[in-house]
Amino acid sequence: MWIKNKIDFRPKLFTSLKDYSKERFIGDLLAGIIVGIVALPLAIAFGIASGVSPEKGLITAFIGGFIVSFLGGSNVQIGGPTGAFIVIVYGIIQNFGVEGLAIATALAGIMLVVMGALRLGTIIRFIPYPIVVGFTSGIALTIFTTQMKDLFGLSVGKMPADFISKWIVYFNNLHTLNLWPLLVGLFSIIIIVYTPKVLKKIPGSLVAIVVMTLVVYLMRRYFGIDSVQTIGDLFFINASLPQPEPISFNMETINRLLPSAFTIAMLGAIESLLSATVADGVTGDKHHSNTELIAQGVANIVVPIFGGIPVTGAIARTMTNINNGGRTPVAGLIHAVVLLLILLFLGPLTRHIPMACLAGVLIIVSYNMSEWRTFRSLLKNPKSDVSVLLVTFFLTVIFDLTIAIEIGLLIAMFLFMRRMMETTSVSVTRDVLDLSNESELLHQEEKLIIPAGVEVYEIDGPFFFGIANKFDGVMQSLGDKPKVRIIRMRKVPFMDSTGLHNLESLFRLSQAENIRLILSGVNPKVRGVLTKAGFDQKIGSENICGNINEALEKAENHVLK
C-alpha cells in the first residue's frame, strides 16, 4: 500500500494490452521492424564514436530499448544510445576505462530510479531552455569534431580528448588527407540528405551504409583500393548473445565518478522526458514522467552489466515509430528483437561498413542536434539568457559536459534569484495610504489616514534570502523611530527561513526600542510558516491582522494610549 501511494510507477505496456487488437499489433509490428532498421546504423555509429566496439552499441539498443518499452511510461518511446552521450561516454572511457563507464552508468541508473520514486519527473522540465540548447549545440559541435579523422582519412594515432587539441592535430596532419575516404564520406552525406525526397519509408542512413559498403567492398576486391578503413579493420565483431559480467563497486571509484554519473542521469532524464513530451504532442497521449524515469534508470542499471553504454529516449527513433504506425510499447519491444536478430545473424557483415560512411552518418546527426536556428534566435533574448546559453555551450565544447551542466545550472539559479530580487520591492508610507484597487480592504475608501507615529511598510513579492537584505536596508535608512510599524504582507506569496529570521530580528529590535510591530494581510501559507516557527506567539496573535483597516485601527488605539 505504501509503495502504491508513494511511487508513481504505471508501465504503459500493461494498460495498453487490456484492449489490444490484431489491427494494432500489425501496426506495431511494421513500425517495430522499420524502427529496428533505422536504429541499426545509429547504434553502430554511436557505439564506435563513444569509444566502444560496434556490437556494444547494438547491445545497448536492444537491451535498453526492450526495458524502456517494457517498463516505460510512454506508449511510443524508443530507447537506446543517442548522440548526446557520445561526449561524456568517450571522456569517461579515456579517464576511467570501460569499467569506470559501467560504474558511472549504473550509478546514473540508480539516480534515475530514485528521481522517479521521489516523483521528480515534472521538476526536470524546469531546467532552463538556454542550458538545454547550449549543451545540445555544444555536443553537436563536439561530435562533428570527432568525425574529421575518419572523414578525411587522416593518418593520426591516438587522438587527444579535448576539442582544441583535436583541431591542432587535424591541421598538423592535413598533409595525410586521403581522397577516397573523403569521397565515401561526402557521398554518404549526399545520400542521407536526398534519400527522404525519393524514399519516404527507408532511412537515408541505412541506404548510405548499404550503398557505400557495397562500393568500398567492390573497390577493394576488384580495383585494389584498400585505403578506406572499415569497421573490421579496427574492431572485432562478436555476433553472439552478450554475457553478463559483474560490476565491481568501491567507494574511491564511486566518489570519482559521481559527477559523471550525475551528468548521465540529468542528460538521460532531460532527453527521455523531452522525447516523451514531443511524442505526446503528436499522438495526443500523455506519458507518466515518473514511470519513464524509473524505466530509464532500470535500463541503465542492467545495460552496463552486459557491456553497454548509457540509454535514453531517442527523439528521432520515437518519431519514426509514431510515423510508421506504432501506438503501444509492443512496437518498441519488436524493435529490440529486430536488433537482436540483426546482431546474431548479420553481425559479421557489419565489419565491411566503411568508417568514413559512419562519419557521414554522425555528421548529419550532429547537424540535426545543433539546433543552430534556435541557438541564433536565443541570442536575441535578454542578456541573462544569452550568458547562460554561451557559457554552457563553450564549457561543453572546450572543457567538459559535466562542468557545463553544473555551472550552467548554477549561473541560471543566480540569475533567477537576481530577477526575483528585482521584481520584489519594499516601500514605506506615512501620513496617507492610497487604497485604490486593493482587494484587502473591508471598505471602499480610496485613501486612509495614517496616524502620527505610525509607519506602513509593504513587501511586494516573495520574502526570501535575496530580498531580506533589501528590507534591512530600507529599515536602516529611516531616521525617525515610530511608535508602531505595520508590515503589509498581502503580496508575499511565500517566506523562507532567512526572511523569517529578518522578521524576528526586526521584532526584537522593535521591542528594544518600544515599537509595536503589526503584520497585515498575511496569507495562510506564510502564516503557517510563522506559526510553525512559533513567531505568532512571540508577536502575539492579535498583532497578525487580516487586513490594513484592522491593522491601522490597532495602531491608532496604541498611539492614543
C-alpha positions as CSV (number, residue, x, y, z in Angstrom):
1,M,0.0,0.0,0.0
2,W,2.9,2.4,0.8
3,I,4.5,1.7,-2.5
4,K,1.3,2.2,-4.3
5,N,0.6,5.5,-2.7
6,K,4.2,6.8,-2.7
7,I,5.8,5.6,-6.0
8,D,4.2,6.6,-9.3
9,F,5.1,3.5,-11.3
10,R,2.5,2.7,-14.0
11,P,4.1,1.0,-17.1
12,K,2.1,1.8,-20.2
13,L,2.6,-1.7,-21.7
14,F,0.2,-3.4,-19.2
15,T,-2.6,-0.9,-19.6
16,S,-2.2,-0.9,-23.5
17,L,-2.6,-4.7,-23.6
18,K,-6.0,-4.6,-22.0
19,D,-7.8,-3.7,-25.2
20,Y,-5.1,-4.9,-27.7
21,S,-6.3,-6.0,-31.1
22,K,-4.9,-7.7,-34.2
23,E,-5.0,-4.4,-36.2
24,R,-3.0,-2.7,-33.5
25,F,-0.5,-5.5,-33.5
26,I,0.1,-5.3,-37.3
27,G,0.7,-1.5,-36.9
28,D,3.2,-2.1,-34.1
29,L,4.9,-4.9,-35.9
30,L,5.5,-2.9,-39.1
31,A,6.6,0.2,-37.0
32,G,8.9,-2.0,-34.8
33,I,10.6,-3.6,-37.8
34,I,11.2,-0.2,-39.5
35,V,12.5,1.4,-36.3
36,G,14.8,-1.5,-35.7
37,I,16.3,-1.0,-39.2
38,V,16.6,2.7,-38.6
39,A,18.3,2.1,-35.2
40,L,20.9,-0.2,-36.7
41,P,23.3,2.3,-38.3
42,L,22.8,4.7,-35.4
43,A,23.6,2.2,-32.7
44,I,26.7,1.1,-34.5
45,A,27.9,4.7,-35.1
46,F,27.1,5.8,-31.6
47,G,28.9,2.8,-30.1
48,I,32.1,3.4,-32.1
49,A,32.0,7.2,-31.6
50,S,31.7,6.6,-27.8
51,G,34.9,4.6,-27.8
52,V,33.5,1.1,-27.6
53,S,33.1,-1.7,-30.2
54,P,30.1,-1.6,-32.6
55,E,28.3,-4.5,-31.1
56,K,28.2,-2.7,-27.7
57,G,26.0,-0.1,-29.4
58,L,23.7,-2.8,-30.7
59,I,23.6,-4.5,-27.2
60,T,22.6,-1.1,-25.7
61,A,19.9,-0.6,-28.3
62,F,18.2,-3.9,-27.9
63,I,18.6,-4.5,-24.1
64,G,18.0,-0.8,-23.2
65,G,15.3,-0.4,-25.8
66,F,13.5,-3.6,-24.6
67,I,13.5,-2.4,-20.9
68,V,12.4,1.1,-21.7
69,S,9.4,-0.2,-23.7
70,F,8.6,-2.9,-21.2
71,L,8.6,-0.7,-18.1
72,G,8.3,2.8,-19.5
73,G,5.7,5.5,-19.0
74,S,5.2,6.3,-22.7
75,N,3.3,4.3,-25.3
76,V,5.7,5.1,-28.2
77,Q,9.1,5.9,-26.6
78,I,12.1,4.2,-28.2
79,G,15.1,3.8,-26.0
80,G,18.7,3.3,-26.9
81,P,22.1,5.0,-27.3
82,T,22.0,8.6,-28.5
83,G,24.4,11.2,-29.8
84,A,24.0,13.3,-26.6
85,F,26.0,10.7,-24.6
86,I,29.0,10.4,-27.0
87,V,31.0,13.2,-25.4
88,I,30.5,12.2,-21.8
89,V,31.0,8.4,-22.5
90,Y,34.1,9.0,-24.5
91,G,35.6,11.2,-21.7
92,I,34.8,8.6,-19.1
93,I,36.4,5.8,-21.0
94,Q,39.5,7.9,-21.6
95,N,39.9,8.7,-17.9
96,F,38.5,5.6,-16.1
97,G,38.3,2.9,-18.7
98,V,35.3,0.7,-19.7
99,E,35.0,-0.4,-16.0
100,G,34.6,3.2,-15.0
101,L,31.9,3.7,-17.6
102,A,30.0,0.7,-16.3
103,I,30.1,2.0,-12.8
104,A,29.1,5.6,-13.8
105,T,26.2,4.2,-16.0
106,A,24.9,2.0,-13.2
107,L,25.1,4.9,-10.7
108,A,23.2,7.1,-13.1
109,G,20.6,4.4,-13.4
110,I,20.2,4.3,-9.6
111,M,19.9,8.1,-9.5
112,L,17.1,8.0,-12.2
113,V,15.2,5.3,-10.3
114,V,15.4,7.5,-7.1
115,M,14.3,10.6,-9.1
116,G,11.3,8.7,-10.4
117,A,10.5,7.2,-7.0
118,L,10.6,10.7,-5.5
119,R,8.2,12.0,-8.2
120,L,10.8,14.4,-9.6
121,G,9.7,13.8,-13.2
122,T,8.0,17.1,-13.5
123,I,10.8,19.1,-11.9
124,I,13.2,18.1,-14.6
125,R,11.1,20.2,-17.0
126,F,12.1,23.4,-15.2
127,I,15.7,23.2,-16.3
128,P,16.2,26.5,-18.2
129,Y,15.9,26.2,-22.0
130,P,19.1,28.1,-22.8
131,I,21.0,25.4,-20.8
132,V,19.4,22.6,-22.8
133,V,20.1,24.3,-26.2
134,G,23.6,25.3,-25.0
135,F,24.8,21.8,-24.1
136,T,23.0,20.2,-27.1
137,S,24.6,22.5,-29.6
138,G,27.9,22.0,-27.8
139,I,27.6,18.2,-28.0
140,A,26.7,18.6,-31.7
141,L,29.9,20.5,-32.4
142,T,32.0,18.1,-30.4
143,I,30.5,15.1,-32.3
144,F,31.3,16.9,-35.6
145,T,34.8,17.4,-34.5
146,T,35.4,13.8,-33.6
147,Q,34.5,12.6,-37.1
148,M,37.1,14.7,-39.0
149,K,39.8,12.0,-38.8
150,D,37.6,9.3,-40.4
151,L,36.0,11.7,-42.9
152,F,39.3,12.9,-44.3
153,G,41.2,9.6,-43.8
154,L,43.9,11.3,-41.8
155,S,46.8,9.1,-40.6
156,V,46.8,10.0,-37.0
157,G,47.5,7.8,-34.0
158,K,45.7,8.3,-30.7
159,M,43.6,11.4,-30.7
160,P,43.6,13.8,-27.7
161,A,40.3,14.1,-25.8
162,D,39.8,17.9,-25.7
163,F,38.3,20.0,-28.5
164,I,41.1,22.5,-29.2
165,S,43.9,19.8,-29.2
166,K,41.9,17.7,-31.7
167,W,41.8,20.6,-34.2
168,I,45.5,21.3,-33.7
169,V,46.2,17.6,-34.5
170,Y,44.0,17.8,-37.6
171,F,45.7,20.9,-39.0
172,N,49.1,19.4,-38.3
173,N,48.3,16.2,-40.1
174,L,46.3,17.7,-43.0
175,H,49.0,16.6,-45.4
176,T,48.0,13.0,-44.8
177,L,44.5,13.6,-46.2
178,N,43.2,10.6,-48.2
179,L,40.8,11.4,-51.1
180,W,39.0,8.1,-51.1
181,P,37.6,8.2,-47.5
182,L,36.6,11.8,-48.1
183,L,34.6,10.9,-51.3
184,V,33.0,8.0,-49.4
185,G,32.0,10.3,-46.6
186,L,30.7,13.1,-48.8
187,F,28.7,10.7,-50.9
188,S,27.2,9.2,-47.7
189,I,26.1,12.7,-46.6
190,I,24.5,13.3,-50.0
191,I,22.6,10.0,-49.9
192,I,21.4,10.7,-46.4
193,V,20.2,14.2,-47.3
194,Y,18.4,13.3,-50.5
195,T,17.0,9.8,-49.8
196,P,13.9,11.1,-48.0
197,K,13.0,13.1,-51.1
198,V,12.7,9.8,-53.0
199,L,12.1,7.0,-50.4
200,K,9.8,8.1,-47.6
201,K,9.9,4.9,-45.5
202,I,13.6,3.9,-45.8
203,P,16.1,5.9,-43.7
204,G,18.8,7.6,-45.6
205,S,21.5,6.5,-43.2
206,L,20.6,2.8,-43.9
207,V,20.7,3.4,-47.7
208,A,24.1,5.2,-47.4
209,I,25.6,2.4,-45.4
210,V,24.3,-0.3,-47.7
211,V,25.4,1.5,-50.9
212,M,28.8,2.7,-49.7
213,T,29.6,-0.6,-48.0
214,L,29.0,-2.3,-51.4
215,V,31.0,0.3,-53.2
216,V,34.0,0.0,-50.9
217,Y,33.8,-3.8,-51.0
218,L,34.0,-3.7,-54.8
219,M,36.8,-1.1,-54.7
220,R,38.8,-3.5,-52.5
221,R,38.1,-6.7,-54.4
222,Y,38.3,-5.6,-58.0
223,F,40.3,-2.4,-58.1
224,G,42.8,-2.9,-55.2
225,I,41.8,0.3,-53.5
226,D,42.1,-0.6,-49.8
227,S,42.8,2.8,-48.3
228,V,39.3,3.2,-46.9
229,Q,39.2,1.8,-43.4
230,T,36.2,-0.4,-42.4
231,I,34.8,-1.4,-39.0
232,G,36.6,-4.8,-39.4
233,D,40.0,-3.1,-39.7
234,L,39.6,-1.6,-36.3
235,F,37.2,-3.8,-34.3
236,F,36.3,-7.5,-33.8
237,I,32.6,-8.1,-34.1
238,N,31.3,-10.6,-31.5
239,A,28.0,-11.6,-33.1
240,S,26.7,-13.6,-30.1
241,L,24.4,-13.1,-27.1
242,P,26.1,-10.9,-24.6
243,Q,27.2,-12.5,-21.3
244,P,26.6,-10.6,-18.0
245,E,29.7,-9.5,-16.1
246,P,29.5,-8.2,-12.5
247,I,30.3,-4.6,-11.9
248,S,32.9,-4.0,-9.1
249,F,32.0,-1.0,-6.9
250,N,34.4,0.6,-4.5
251,M,33.9,3.9,-2.7
252,E,37.0,5.5,-4.2
253,T,35.9,4.9,-7.7
254,I,32.3,5.9,-6.9
255,N,33.4,9.2,-5.4
256,R,35.5,10.0,-8.5
257,L,32.7,9.0,-10.9
258,L,29.7,10.6,-9.1
259,P,29.9,13.9,-11.1
260,S,29.9,12.0,-14.4
261,A,27.1,9.7,-13.2
262,F,25.1,12.8,-12.3
263,T,25.6,14.2,-15.8
264,I,24.5,11.0,-17.4
265,A,21.4,10.9,-15.2
266,M,20.4,14.5,-15.8
267,L,21.1,14.2,-19.6
268,G,19.1,10.9,-19.7
269,A,16.2,12.4,-17.8
270,I,16.1,15.6,-19.9
271,E,16.3,13.8,-23.2
272,S,13.9,11.0,-22.4
273,L,11.2,13.3,-21.0
274,L,11.7,15.8,-23.8
275,S,11.2,12.9,-26.3
276,A,8.1,11.7,-24.5
277,T,6.7,15.2,-24.4
278,V,7.2,15.7,-28.1
279,A,5.6,12.3,-28.8
280,D,2.6,13.3,-26.6
281,G,2.1,16.4,-28.8
282,V,1.9,14.2,-31.9
283,T,-0.2,11.3,-30.6
284,G,-2.4,13.2,-28.2
285,D,-1.4,10.7,-25.4
286,K,0.0,11.6,-22.0
287,H,3.1,9.9,-20.7
288,H,3.9,9.1,-17.0
289,S,7.1,11.0,-16.4
290,N,8.0,9.3,-13.1
291,T,7.4,5.9,-14.5
292,E,9.6,6.8,-17.5
293,L,12.4,7.9,-15.2
294,I,12.2,4.6,-13.3
295,A,12.3,2.6,-16.6
296,Q,15.3,4.6,-17.9
297,G,17.0,4.0,-14.5
298,V,16.4,0.2,-14.6
299,A,17.7,0.2,-18.2
300,N,20.9,2.0,-17.2
301,I,21.4,-0.4,-14.3
302,V,21.1,-3.5,-16.4
303,V,22.8,-2.5,-19.7
304,P,26.3,-1.9,-18.3
305,I,26.2,-5.5,-16.8
306,F,26.2,-6.6,-20.5
307,G,28.9,-4.1,-21.5
308,G,26.5,-1.5,-22.9
309,I,26.6,2.3,-22.8
310,P,24.0,4.8,-21.4
311,V,20.4,4.5,-22.6
312,T,17.8,7.3,-23.0
313,G,14.8,8.0,-25.1
314,A,15.6,8.8,-28.7
315,I,13.5,11.5,-30.3
316,A,14.3,10.6,-33.9
317,R,13.6,6.9,-33.4
318,T,10.5,7.7,-31.4
319,M,9.1,9.9,-34.1
320,T,9.9,7.2,-36.7
321,N,7.9,4.8,-34.6
322,I,4.9,7.2,-34.5
323,N,5.1,8.0,-38.2
324,N,5.0,4.3,-39.1
325,G,2.0,3.4,-37.0
326,G,3.5,2.4,-33.7
327,R,1.0,3.2,-30.9
328,T,1.9,0.9,-28.0
329,P,5.1,-0.3,-26.3
330,V,4.8,-3.5,-28.3
331,A,6.4,-1.7,-31.2
332,G,9.4,-0.9,-29.0
333,L,9.7,-4.5,-27.9
334,I,9.7,-5.6,-31.6
335,H,12.3,-3.0,-32.5
336,A,14.6,-4.5,-29.8
337,V,14.0,-8.1,-31.1
338,V,14.9,-7.0,-34.6
339,L,18.2,-5.5,-33.4
340,L,19.0,-8.7,-31.6
341,L,18.3,-10.8,-34.7
342,I,20.5,-8.5,-36.8
343,L,23.3,-8.8,-34.3
344,L,23.1,-12.6,-34.2
345,F,22.6,-13.3,-37.9
346,L,24.0,-10.3,-39.8
347,G,26.6,-9.1,-37.3
348,P,29.6,-10.4,-39.2
349,L,28.5,-8.3,-42.3
350,T,28.9,-5.1,-40.3
351,R,32.7,-5.5,-40.5
352,H,32.6,-4.3,-44.1
353,I,31.0,-0.9,-43.2
354,P,33.4,1.9,-44.0
355,M,34.4,4.2,-41.2
356,A,34.0,7.3,-43.5
357,C,30.4,6.3,-44.1
358,L,29.7,6.2,-40.4
359,A,31.4,9.6,-40.1
360,G,28.9,10.9,-42.7
361,V,26.1,9.5,-40.6
362,L,27.3,11.2,-37.4
363,I,27.9,14.5,-39.2
364,I,24.3,14.5,-40.2
365,V,23.3,13.6,-36.6
366,S,25.4,16.4,-35.3
367,Y,23.8,18.9,-37.7
368,N,20.3,17.8,-36.7
369,M,21.3,18.1,-33.0
370,S,22.9,21.5,-33.4
371,E,19.6,23.5,-33.4
372,W,21.5,26.4,-34.9
373,R,18.4,28.2,-35.8
374,T,17.1,28.0,-32.2
375,F,20.6,29.0,-31.0
376,R,20.6,32.0,-33.2
377,S,17.2,33.1,-32.1
378,L,18.1,32.8,-28.4
379,L,20.9,35.2,-28.9
380,K,18.2,37.9,-29.3
381,N,16.9,37.2,-25.8
382,P,17.7,39.0,-22.6
383,K,21.4,39.2,-21.7
384,S,21.0,36.8,-18.8
385,D,19.6,34.1,-21.1
386,V,22.3,34.7,-23.6
387,S,25.1,34.4,-21.0
388,V,23.7,31.1,-19.7
389,L,23.5,29.8,-23.3
390,L,27.0,30.8,-24.3
391,V,28.6,29.7,-21.0
392,T,27.0,26.3,-21.3
393,F,27.9,26.0,-25.0
394,F,31.6,27.0,-24.6
395,L,32.1,24.9,-21.4
396,T,30.6,21.9,-23.2
397,V,32.9,22.3,-26.2
398,I,36.1,23.4,-24.6
399,F,36.0,21.6,-21.3
400,D,33.5,19.0,-20.2
401,L,29.8,18.4,-20.3
402,T,29.7,17.7,-16.6
403,I,31.2,21.1,-15.8
404,A,28.9,22.8,-18.4
405,I,25.7,21.4,-16.9
406,E,26.7,22.2,-13.3
407,I,28.0,25.7,-13.9
408,G,25.1,26.4,-16.4
409,L,22.6,25.4,-13.7
410,L,24.5,27.5,-11.1
411,I,24.5,30.6,-13.2
412,A,20.8,30.1,-14.1
413,M,19.9,29.9,-10.5
414,F,21.9,33.0,-9.6
415,L,20.3,34.9,-12.4
416,F,16.8,33.7,-11.4
417,M,17.4,34.9,-7.8
418,R,18.6,38.3,-9.2
419,R,15.4,38.6,-11.2
420,M,13.3,37.7,-8.2
421,M,15.1,40.4,-6.2
422,E,14.5,42.9,-9.0
423,T,10.8,42.1,-9.0
424,T,10.4,42.2,-5.2
425,S,10.2,45.7,-3.7
426,V,9.9,47.2,-0.2
427,S,8.2,50.5,0.3
428,V,7.4,52.7,3.3
429,T,4.4,55.0,3.6
430,R,3.5,57.8,6.1
431,D,0.5,60.1,6.5
432,V,-1.8,58.9,3.7
433,L,-2.2,55.3,2.3
434,D,-3.6,55.0,-1.2
435,L,-6.1,52.2,-1.3
436,S,-7.4,52.3,-4.8
437,N,-7.8,48.9,-6.5
438,E,-6.9,46.8,-3.4
439,S,-8.7,43.6,-2.5
440,E,-7.6,43.5,1.1
441,L,-10.0,46.3,2.2
442,L,-13.1,46.0,4.3
443,H,-14.5,49.2,2.9
444,Q,-14.1,51.1,-0.4
445,E,-12.2,54.1,0.9
446,E,-9.8,55.5,-1.7
447,K,-7.4,56.7,0.9
448,L,-6.7,56.0,4.6
449,I,-5.1,58.5,7.0
450,I,-2.1,57.0,8.8
451,P,-2.0,58.3,12.4
452,A,1.1,60.2,13.5
453,G,3.7,57.9,14.9
454,V,2.7,55.0,12.6
455,E,4.7,53.8,9.5
456,V,3.4,51.3,7.0
457,Y,5.9,49.1,5.2
458,E,4.8,46.9,2.2
459,I,6.7,43.9,0.8
460,D,5.7,43.2,-2.8
461,G,6.9,39.8,-3.7
462,P,8.5,36.7,-2.1
463,F,10.3,37.4,1.2
464,F,13.3,35.2,0.8
465,F,17.0,35.4,1.4
466,G,17.7,37.5,-1.7
467,I,15.2,40.3,-0.6
468,A,15.9,40.2,3.1
469,N,18.9,42.4,2.9
470,K,16.9,44.9,0.8
471,F,14.3,45.0,3.6
472,D,17.1,45.6,6.2
473,G,18.4,48.5,4.0
474,V,15.1,50.2,3.9
475,M,14.7,49.9,7.7
476,Q,18.2,51.3,8.4
477,S,17.7,54.2,6.1
478,L,14.9,55.6,8.2
479,G,15.9,58.3,10.7
480,D,12.8,58.8,12.9
481,K,11.5,56.0,15.1
482,P,7.7,55.5,15.0
483,K,5.5,54.1,17.8
484,V,4.0,51.4,15.5
485,R,5.3,49.6,12.4
486,I,2.8,47.9,10.2
487,I,4.2,45.3,7.8
488,R,1.8,44.7,4.9
489,M,2.4,41.2,3.5
490,R,-0.6,40.8,1.3
491,K,1.7,40.4,-1.8
492,V,4.1,38.0,-0.2
493,P,3.4,34.5,-1.7
494,F,6.0,32.7,0.4
495,M,8.7,33.2,3.0
496,D,11.9,31.3,3.6
497,S,14.0,30.9,6.8
498,T,16.1,34.0,6.0
499,G,13.0,36.1,5.6
500,L,11.6,34.7,8.9
501,H,15.0,35.4,10.6
502,N,14.9,39.0,9.4
503,L,11.3,39.4,10.6
504,E,12.3,38.1,14.0
505,S,15.3,40.4,14.2
506,L,13.0,43.3,13.3
507,F,10.7,42.3,16.1
508,R,13.5,42.1,18.7
509,L,14.8,45.5,17.6
510,S,11.3,47.0,17.8
511,Q,10.8,45.5,21.3
512,A,14.1,47.0,22.4
513,E,13.0,50.4,21.1
514,N,9.5,50.1,22.5
515,I,8.0,50.0,19.0
516,R,4.9,47.8,18.4
517,L,5.1,45.6,15.3
518,I,1.8,44.6,13.5
519,L,1.5,42.3,10.5
520,S,-1.2,42.9,7.9
521,G,-2.7,40.7,5.1
522,V,-0.7,37.6,5.9
523,N,-1.8,34.7,3.6
524,P,-2.4,31.2,5.0
525,K,0.8,29.8,3.6
526,V,3.0,32.5,5.1
527,R,1.0,32.4,8.4
528,G,1.7,28.6,8.5
529,V,5.4,29.4,8.4
530,L,5.1,31.9,11.2
531,T,3.0,29.5,13.3
532,K,5.4,26.6,12.8
533,A,8.3,28.7,13.9
534,G,6.4,30.0,17.0
535,F,6.6,33.6,15.8
536,D,2.9,34.1,16.2
537,Q,3.3,33.6,19.9
538,K,6.2,35.9,20.1
539,I,4.5,38.8,18.4
540,G,1.0,37.9,19.7
541,S,-1.8,36.6,17.5
542,E,-3.7,39.9,18.0
543,N,-0.8,41.6,16.1
544,I,-1.4,39.5,13.0
545,C,-4.3,41.2,11.2
546,G,-6.3,40.1,8.2
547,N,-6.4,43.5,6.5
548,I,-5.0,47.0,6.6
549,N,-8.1,48.6,8.2
550,E,-7.8,46.3,11.2
551,A,-4.1,47.0,11.5
552,L,-4.5,50.8,11.3
553,E,-7.2,50.6,13.9
554,K,-5.0,48.7,16.3
555,A,-2.1,51.1,15.6
556,E,-4.2,54.2,16.3
557,N,-5.5,52.7,19.6
558,H,-1.9,52.0,20.6
559,V,-0.7,55.5,19.7
560,L,-3.6,57.2,21.6
561,K,-2.9,55.3,24.9
